[in-house]
Amino acid sequence: MRTPPARRGRIKIIIVLGGLLLLAAFAIPLRNIVQHRSAQAYPVRAVEVIVSFKAGGGTDIGARVLAGYLSNELGQPVKVRNIEGRDGEVGYARLASARADGYTIGFINLPTFLSLPMHRTTRYEVAEIEPVANYVLDPAVLVVRESEEWRSFEQWLAYSHENPYEMTVSNNGVAASNHIAASHLEEESGVQLTHVPFGGTADMLRALNDGYVDASVAKVSEVMEAVQERRKRVLATFTNERHKALPEVPALREYGFDIVLGSARALAVPSGTHPLVVEKIHGAFLRAFENPEHQSEASARQLSLHYMGGEELAQYMREQEEFLNEILPRIGL
């Protein structure tokens, strides 16, 4: 007896579906095996480190100081790549969308990496990256040209009070770390400033150098060379106490302003990166971080090294999100 055509069609469909399910059942463990073997062999080629700002800024300087030592520990070249744009968003989005294989890692800047998605729609989500370790915790400072009339923070503050909106202050982008710091100072002190955003630290400080703005909020490592060469003057630090590199400069808390801000610069990988790869990157980073030659070079570049492992860094990010949820509405961001 011959099988009706309709039934034969159904049988074929069942056979095909069964075959596909069987292939899928084998494919998942096979893929896991391949991923595990790739993770065991990692790294077998060059590793790219994304910096989301122009060359010459604080993040870029730190990344290039670290890269050579990290390369020695990984046994492969480590190449720094600057992908700038939209206050860091373009680089962060590139990191978040990269293959989760350990060959693209990047620096995230805190709080900027967290504050941008709170302020506007971005092309990345915070959950799309996995924090590996923190490298630098660089305090914020208020800085002017050495030639300016304001010799102290008191003089700068008095002028700003007497001349609303005349004081122009450059920052590294709308809702980025320096903008938040300057706006927080504005809110606490009652002055009215004109904020001038740029796409990163290099352009922000160039505007100050060339006289397009009166002041900037920057980070210690970004201005120390100019301070030592008497081209810039730091008027105050956004720290709990006076910074060891600037013992003559008062902290804002000395004037009654409870403002402690800066920038954490941390290594991260795309979410879904194999745990063994993350472990290898972290281990190589920690050995590079603790290398006495690296410590010496970082100190010479005025990098405020501050190590945090992955779990501690994740907790720090949660605390930063809580702070931002409270402060951003207060300062109009």
N, C-alpha and C positions, 0 to 999 in steps of 0.2 A: 504494500500500500504506500502510495507516494504522499510525502508531506506537503500540505497546501503551501503555496507561495508565501502567503501572509505569515504563516507560522515559521517558515524557513527564515524570513526576514527578522522575525523577533529573536530567533535562536542566534542568528549572526550578531545582532545587536548585543545580546546577553554575553556572547563569547568575547566580543570586542571590549565591552565594558569590564568584563572580568579580567581580561588581559591588561587593560589600563590600570585597574586597581592593583593587580599583582605587580606591575611595573612600579607603581607609586609606592607600594609597600617595600619594595627593594631599594627604590631610589632614595628614600629618606635616610635609612641607615648608611647607604653608600655615600651620600652627600656628607653625612656627619663624619664618616671615616676620612674622606678627602679633606674636609676642613680641619680635622684633628691633625692629619699628617702635615698639612700646610702650616699649621700653627707650630708643630714641633720643629719644622725646618726653618721657621721665621728667624731672621730675615735673610733672604737670598738675593736681594737687589736693593737699590737706593731707596731711602725713605725721604718723603717730602714733608716739610714743616710749613704750614700756612701761617703767615702773619697777616692780619686783616687791615694793616695800615701801611703807609709809605715807609720806605727805607729812611732811617735816621731818627725815628721816634724811639721812645723807651722800650716798647715791645720788641721792635726790630733789633735794637742794640743787644738786649738780653738774649734773644733767639740766636743771634750770631756768635755771641760769647759761648753759649751752651753747645751749639751745633757740633763743633769740633770734638769736644769731649764725649758727647753722646754718640758720635760716629765711631770713636775708638771703642766704646763699650759694646755697640751693636755689631761692629765689624763690617759695616756697610756705610757708604756715603750718606750724609744727612744734608739735604739741600733746603735752604730757606727760600720760600717763595712769597713775595708780597702780592696779595690780592686785595686791593683797596676799593673803597666805594661805599656810599651810604652809611657813613659813621661806623664802619666795620661790618655791616650786614652782609655785604657781598662775600667777604672771606669766610664769615661764620656759616653762611648758607652753603658755600662750596665744601667746607669741612663736613657739615651735617649730611650732605648728599653723596659724599665720597664712598667708595667701596669699603666695607668694614673688614679690611684685611691687614691693617696695621701699616700699610705703606703710605697712607696719608694721615698725618697727625697734625695738630694745630694748637696755637695759643688762643685761649679765650680770655678776654679781659673782663674782670668783675669790678664794679657792677654792670658795665656797659652791655655785656652779653645778655644779662637778665633784664636790664631796664628797657632796651629797645623794643622787645615784644610787648612790654607793658604799655609803651607809649604809642605804638602804631602796629599795623599788620606787617610782619616780616616774612621773608622767604625761608625762615627756619623756625623750628620750635626747640625750646630748651631740652626737651626729652630726647631729641635726636642725637645728642652727644653723650659720651660717658667720660666723666672727669677721671684723670689718671693721677696727677700730682700737681701741687702748686710750686711755682718757682720763685716768684718775687712778690713782695707786698710793699708797694712803693707809695709813701705818703704824699698827699697833695700839699702844694704850697701856693701862696699868692706872690707873684713875681712881677717886677717892673724893670724898665731899663735903668741902668746905673745913673744915667744923666737926668732922670726925672727929679722933680722938686720934692717928692714925698720921700723923706728919709726914714720914716717909721710907719708902722701900721696905724698909729694914732693920727698922724697927719693925713694919710690916705683916707681913713674913715671920716675924718672931719670934712675933708674936701668933698667926698662922695655925699655926705649929708647935706652940705651947703649947695651942691650943684646936682640936683636930681637928673638922672639919665645921661649926664655928661661923661661919666666914667665908662669907657668902653673896655670890656673884658672878653678876650678871645677864649674859646674852648675847643675841645676836640670833636664836637658834634652835638646836635640836638638830643637831649636826654642821655648823653654819654657822661662818663664819670666826672670830668672837669666841669661840665655844665651843671650837673647835680650839686657839686661842691660849691660853685659860685652862687647858685640860686639859693642854696641852704644858708650861706653866709648873708646873702641879701635879706632873706626872710628873718633870720635871727637878729640882725643888726638894725634893720629898718631902713637901710639905704635903698636907693633905686638905681640900678645899674642897667647898662645896655649890653646885652649878651651878643657876641659875634661868633657864630659857630663855623667851624672848619671841618674838613673830612678826616682830620687826624692831627697828631701832635706836631709833626714837622711843619705843616702849613700854619698852624696856630701860633707857633713860636716865631716863624718867619714874619708873620704879620706884626708881632711885637717888636722884633728886631728892626723892621723897616718903618716903624712909627705909625702904622695904620690903626693900632689900638693902643690904649694906655697901659693895660695890665693883662695878665693871663693867670689862670689857675692851671698849674702843670704838676708834674711829679718831681721828686727830689733828683732822681737819676737823670732827668731830662734837662735840668738847668745847672747842675753843679759845675760843669766845665765853664760855662759862661759866668757863673758867680765867682769862681776862682780867678778868672781872667778879668774880673771887674767890668764886665759888660752888662750884667744883670744884678739885681738886688732882690733878695727874698725878704718880704715884709712880715710874713707869718706862716706857720705850719699848721696843717689840719691834723694835729696829733694830740695824744694824751699829755705828753710832756715834750720838752725841747728835743729836737732830733740831734743825735750824736754828731752828725756831719755839719750841723748848723747850730752850735751851742749858743751863739749870740742872738739867735732869732727866736722871738717869743712864739709859744703855741697859742692858738686862738682861745684855749681854755683859760689862759692868763687874763683875758679880757672878759671872761664870763660867758663866752660862746661855746656851748657844748657841741662842738662839731668835730668829729673824727672821721676823716675820709681819705681814701687813696685808691689804688688800683692793684688788685691781685692779678697776676699773670700766670695762668695755669695751662698745663698740657692736657689735651683731651683727644678722644678718638670718636669716630662715628659709633652710634649705638649698634649693638649686635656684633661688635668685634669679639673674636674668640677670647675667653678668659685667659688662656695660656699666652696669647699675644699681648694682652693688656699687662699681664704679669711680667713678661719679658721687657716691655717698654718701661714699665715702672722700675724694674730692677736696674736696667741700664741707666735710666735717669738718675736714680738715687746714687749709684756709684759715681756717675759724672758729677753730680751735685756735691758730693763729699770729697772729690778729688782736691787736694790742697792747691794745685796749680789753678784749677777752676775757681776756687774760693778767692785766691789772690787776684786773678784777673777780674772777677766780678767786683771785688772790693775797689779795684783801681777805676772801674767804670761807675762807681757809686751805686751799684745795684743792691737793693735792700733784700737780700735773699731770705726767704721764709718758706721752709718746706712744710707741706701737708700731704699726707697720703690720700688715696682715693676716697676712703670713707670720711675722713676728717674734712676733706675738700667738699664733698657732697653736703655735709652738715653745714659748712660755712656758706655754701650757696643757698641752702634753705633759710639760713639766718639773714642773708642779704636780701632774699625775696621778701621776707617779713618786713625788713627795714624799708625797702623800696615801696611796698604796698602802703606803708604809713607816710613816707616823706614825699613821694611824687605828687599826690593830690595837694599837699600843703604848699608846695612850691610851684604849682600850676603846670606840672608836667604829666 
